[in-house]
Each structure stands twice: as C-alpha cells, then as structure tokens.
Amino acid sequence: MNHRSTCATVAFLVVLGAAAGAALGEGALAAPQSDIQKSPPTLPPSDEPLHVGLRRSSYGLEAKNNDHAWWAARAKQFASHFQNAVPTIIEIVSTYQDDDSTEFEFGRPAGDFGSIDGMQFNDDDSLNHENALAEYDRQGVRAILQVEPGRADLVRCLQLVHRQFGRHPCVIGLGVDAEWFFTKGSPQREGRAITDAEAEAWLQAALALNPKYTFFIKHFNEDHLPPHYRHPRLWFLDDSQQFHSLAACVREFKTWADFFTGSTVGYQFGYDEDRGWWQKLPSPPVDVARGIHDAIPRASYLFWVDFSADRVKF
C-alpha cells in the first residue's frame, strides 16, 4: 500500500557552531553532548504532554488563510476532548519547489548574510505567519514550525525560521518533512533517506537555538528516517494515509510506534483519501485521535490535517 502524503507540488550538515550563531545574532548555547544517545535500546520515560491540534499550510485550506482565530479556536476545541492536552498547530513556513529548493513564506530576515543556496523568500502574505503566531500567543495555542527543505541546508533553514519567529511564546519547536528532503532525483520522489549523522546535526542545531525546543522528523516510510539515532527531544511524525478503516489506520500507526520503540511518536490524519470511512464517525478528529491514543500511549502529538479541517466537527 502506498501511503504518500497529500502535499502540493509547490508545496548539511554541520552542527550549529559559534560562527553560525554569530552570523544570525543568536547567543544560545548548544545542548550538552552528554545528553545525546546515539543508539539506545530505550530512552528515559518522556514527560512530554499530549499535544492535540491541526496541521496548517498556505495551500491546504486557502479560504481560511487569513482567519487565524478560526484555526486557534479549532485547535483548542479539539484539545479540550483530552485531559490536560495542549492545543498545538504545526505551522508550515516553507514549501518545497519543483527545482528542489524551498520557498520561505516570509522575507529574508534583516541582517542575515549567510548562504541562501536552494532558498527563496516570498512575503506576499498569502498566509501571514507573523499574524498567525501572534494570534496563537493571545489564545494560548502552541506552534511547531515545519520546513520542506529540498536541497537547502536544513541547519540554515532552522536558523532562519527561528530568527524570524522564535521570539513568539507560542513556538515550542521545529520540524522537517523528510518527504521533501532532496526529493528531486530520489527514488519514487519520496525524499532522500536521512542518516543518523544528519538527524543528530539537526537536533543539535534546534537545541542550540532553544534548549527547550522539541524537534520532529516526518515521513510515511520508516526506512527514510534515521536507523539508530534517538534523543528525548526527537520524535517521529507519521503522515500515512489510504486506509480502508479506522482499525486499519490504527494498526499501521502501531507498526510505526513499534519501529520507534522508546521514542515519542506523532500522527497526522484526516486526508481526503480516507474520507470514505472517517466521514461516518460522529466527530472524526476526536474519534480518530482517541483510537490512536488508546492503542499507542506514546502518541504525544495528534494532528488533523488542514485539507479537510472545515468539513468536520471538532
């Protein structure tokens, strides 16, 4: 079964050091190397709270691009069905381009003079992320900022995104959709498989920007993700689809969790490919999320996708 994620077509590896930090005007210190476990059989118990909310992109539900309060309200309503859950939105701030570059949905930060190879900047405000994050700040919604890097240096991407938006209290982490990592020329155009060294460099870069950040790597195929590298702040997000029932969805997601034994996992769901069964549920987001979390207690991140967010009851 092919579980390709529904993303629009439009839609390294150095650990952040003092020189990079100086170029960005960042003064955060890198996380201690002693915190890193390269290939542990298990990780310490996670104190990660349950995060429940939505995926949001500029192309997923364009009619609601300017209604930031709408997104915040739905994330809060969704999370309210789960005890102590934190309303959270995955905010996609850069999108993959056909030439294997990434386009940031904001202007290049003032004073940035680092390399922008494989990067474009577009501040046309089709989705004004600055205004969106300000609304999340006001409403107590958390945000994790995602990039689709293509061939761009992901560490630089993380630095730029943090520099642009990291001051917002709502921002609790960063993430990468690995389907859009060196996608052009990759087998089945599903992205290049990520090595342990790459995953470690990215995680360290994120923690250097903010030692409290969480960091995810997303894909629908475990073989594309680091085979051994694990860390308490690194979690793995599955966006598989094309199931014939909720039970089949949960079974597939359980396989993902078993592959990443000991690590926190998360899931995106609600794709139109699965609408045939989820539309029959009384509250599709809540019922699917509950089915996942009941079967997979380590599923600490649960997100309904933007493509169908205006067609369901939260």
SULRA-V920518 format. One record per backbone hydrogen bond with DSSP energy under -0.5 kcal/mol. NH is the residue of the N-H (numbers start at 1). CO is the residue of the C=O. E is the energy in kcal/mol with one decimal. If there is no record, write none. Layout:
# SULRA-V920518
NH|CO|E / NH|CO|E
This chain:
# SULRA-V920518
3|1|-0.6 / 7|5|-1.3 / 21|17|-2.5 / 22|18|-2.4 / 23|19|-2.0 / 24|20|-1.4 / 25|21|-0.9 / 25|22|-0.6 / 26|21|-2.5 / 35|32|-1.8 / 36|33|-1.8 / 37|230|-0.8 / 38|36|-0.5 / 51|300|-3.3 / 52|86|-2.0 / 53|302|-2.4 / 54|88|-1.2 / 55|304|-2.3 / 56|90|-2.8 / 61|57|-0.6 / 64|61|-1.9 / 65|62|-1.8 / 67|64|-1.0 / 68|66|-1.0 / 70|67|-0.5 / 71|67|-1.2 / 72|68|-2.1 / 73|69|-2.6 / 74|70|-1.8 / 75|71|-2.3 / 76|72|-2.2 / 77|73|-2.4 / 78|74|-2.7 / 79|75|-2.4 / 80|76|-1.6 / 81|78|-1.3 / 82|79|-2.1 / 85|82|-2.1 / 86|50|-3.1 / 87|85|-0.6 / 88|52|-1.7 / 89|142|-2.3 / 90|54|-2.5 / 91|89|-0.8 / 91|144|-2.3 / 92|56|-2.6 / 92|90|-0.7 / 93|91|-0.8 / 93|146|-2.3 / 94|146|-0.8 / 95|103|-2.1 / 96|11|-4.6 / 97|101|-2.5 / 100|97|-2.1 / 102|118|-2.3 / 103|95|-2.6 / 104|102|-0.6 / 104|120|-3.1 / 105|93|-2.7 / 106|104|-0.8 / 112|109|-1.7 / 113|111|-0.5 / 119|116|-2.0 / 120|102|-2.1 / 122|104|-2.3 / 122|106|-0.7 / 128|125|-0.5 / 129|127|-1.2 / 132|128|-2.2 / 133|129|-2.9 / 134|130|-1.9 / 135|131|-1.9 / 136|132|-2.2 / 137|133|-2.5 / 138|134|-1.9 / 139|135|-2.0 / 140|136|-1.1 / 140|137|-0.6 / 141|136|-2.0 / 142|87|-2.9 / 143|170|-2.8 / 144|89|-2.2 / 145|173|-2.2 / 146|91|-2.5 / 146|144|-0.5 / 147|175|-1.9 / 149|147|-0.5 / 150|180|-3.8 / 151|100|-3.5 / 152|149|-2.1 / 157|153|-2.1 / 158|154|-2.7 / 159|155|-2.2 / 160|156|-2.6 / 161|157|-2.5 / 162|158|-2.5 / 163|159|-2.5 / 164|160|-2.1 / 165|161|-2.6 / 166|162|-2.9 / 168|165|-2.0 / 171|168|-1.5 / 172|143|-2.7 / 172|170|-0.5 / 173|143|-0.8 / 174|214|-2.1 / 175|145|-1.9 / 176|216|-1.7 / 177|147|-2.1 / 178|176|-0.9 / 178|218|-2.3 / 180|177|-1.8 / 181|178|-1.3 / 182|150|-1.6 / 182|180|-0.6 / 186|183|-2.4 / 189|186|-2.3 / 190|187|-1.5 / 192|181|-3.0 / 194|224|-2.6 / 199|195|-2.2 / 200|196|-2.4 / 201|197|-2.3 / 202|198|-2.4 / 203|199|-2.5 / 204|200|-2.6 / 205|201|-2.1 / 206|202|-2.5 / 207|203|-2.4 / 208|204|-2.0 / 209|205|-1.5 / 210|206|-1.9 / 213|210|-2.4 / 214|172|-1.8 / 215|233|-2.3 / 216|174|-1.6 / 217|235|-1.7 / 218|176|-2.6 / 219|237|-2.1 / 224|221|-2.0 / 225|222|-1.9 / 230|37|-1.3 / 234|231|-1.8 / 235|215|-2.2 / 236|264|-1.6 / 237|217|-2.1 / 238|236|-0.5 / 238|266|-2.5 / 239|219|-0.9 / 249|245|-2.0 / 250|246|-2.7 / 251|247|-2.2 / 252|248|-2.3 / 253|249|-2.5 / 254|250|-2.3 / 255|251|-1.7 / 256|252|-1.6 / 257|253|-2.1 / 258|254|-2.5 / 259|255|-1.9 / 260|256|-1.7 / 261|258|-1.1 / 263|260|-2.5 / 265|298|-2.0 / 266|236|-2.1 / 267|301|-2.4 / 268|238|-2.3 / 269|303|-2.1 / 274|271|-1.7 / 275|272|-1.5 / 277|274|-1.5 / 278|274|-2.0 / 279|275|-2.1 / 280|277|-1.1 / 281|278|-1.5 / 284|281|-0.6 / 287|283|-3.1 / 288|284|-2.4 / 289|285|-2.3 / 290|286|-2.6 / 291|287|-2.0 / 292|288|-2.3 / 293|289|-2.8 / 294|290|-2.5 / 295|291|-1.2 / 296|292|-2.3 / 299|296|-2.2 / 300|265|-1.6 / 300|298|-1.6 / 301|265|-0.9 / 302|51|-2.5 / 303|267|-2.4 / 304|53|-2.4 / 305|269|-2.2 / 308|305|-0.9 / 309|306|-1.4 / 311|308|-1.9 / 314|312|-0.6
